[in-house]
Amino acid sequence: MEVTAYRRLFFGWHEDARAGREVFFPAEGYKGNETKRYNADLRSKQAGLDWEQARSMLAEGHQRLVGFIDERSDADLYGGPMAPAKNHWTTGRWAEASGPSHYRSAAKYIRGWLRSMS
């Protein structure tokens, strides 16, 4: 299981969209309002990862996302919605959502966990 789950989801969404397959947001078997359940299931599946595995997966996912963005023009990223998603978000907006916003969410989760331990 990949620590950088949202980046993995983004790349899956992008690949499915390009291939004309149905795109599941956030993931198959989950509704948009079930991200807490998705995250809890993901944490459970990843409970056995050690620190080095987690760091390596984060670094690889980060590199892949930055490379993806760097390889595309502004028109490719922001020229229109990422079809066939059923919303108006562009590929660039989805890429943004799979990166920095999840670092902020992870930091918030870790801070809360640390507070609960003291």
N, C-alpha and C positions, 0 to 999 in steps of 0.2 A: 504494500500500500504506500502510496506516495504522500509525503508530508505536505507538499505543495498542491494540495487537492484542488484548490480553486483554479490554479494555473492549469492543472491537468483537465479540469472541467472546461475551462476556456478553450484549450486546444481541441478537446473533443467536440465542443459546440461549433467551433470554427470548421473543423474537418467535416462534421456532419452537415453543416450548412452548405459547404462547397460541394459535397457529394449529393445534395438534394434529399438527405435523410431527415427525419423528424429530429428536432432539437429539443431536448428535455432540460428545463430550467427548474431547479438547479441540477438535478440528476434524475435519471430514470427511477421511478418508484417514490419520488418526493415531489411535493407541491412547493410552490414559491414561498408559502407561509410556514414551511416545515424545515427551515434551515437549522433551527436549534436541534431538531431530531437528527438531521443529517450530520451536523457537527458532533453530536454525542456518539452517534454510530461510528463516525470516523475516528474519534479519540479512542473508542473501545478497540477498534481494529488495529490501531497503531500503538497500543499500550506497550508492546514489547520492543519498540525501537529504542536504541541507545542514543546518547547525545551525538556521537560522531555520525551515525546514520542519518539522524534528523538534520544536522548541519550540512551534510553532503547533498541530501535531497533538496534542501532549501537553496543551496548555491546552484545546483544544476537547473532547478526550476526558474530561478532568477535569471540566469544566463540565457535560457531558452526564451523567456518572455522579452528580455531586452533585445535579443537578436531578432526576434519576430518583429518588434516595433521598428527597429533600425532598418530592417530590410524593406519596409513599405513606405510608400509616399503618404502624404497627408490625405490625398484623394482616396487612396486605398483604405486608409484607416477611418476617415470621417466623411466620405463622400455620400454615404447613404446607409440605411439600416443593414445589419448583418442578416441577410435572408437565409433561411425562411423563418427566423425568429418572429414571434408574433408581437413585436414591439418596435419602437423607433430607435433603439440603441444602435449605434454604429459599431463596427469591429473595434475601432479605437477605444470607444467607451467601455466595451466589454473587457478589452485588454487592461484598461486602467482599473476597472473593478476587480480584476483578478490579481492585481499587484498591490499597490500601496494601501488600499482600503483593508486588505486582509492582514497586512503587517500591523496596522493600527488595531484591528480586532484581536489579533494574537497578543499584542502587547497588553491590551486591556484585560484579556483572559488571564494572562500570566500575573499581572499586578493583583487581580482579584484573588487568584489562587495563593499568591504569596501573603496577602493580607490575612487570608483565612488560616494560614499556617502559624501566624504569630499570636 
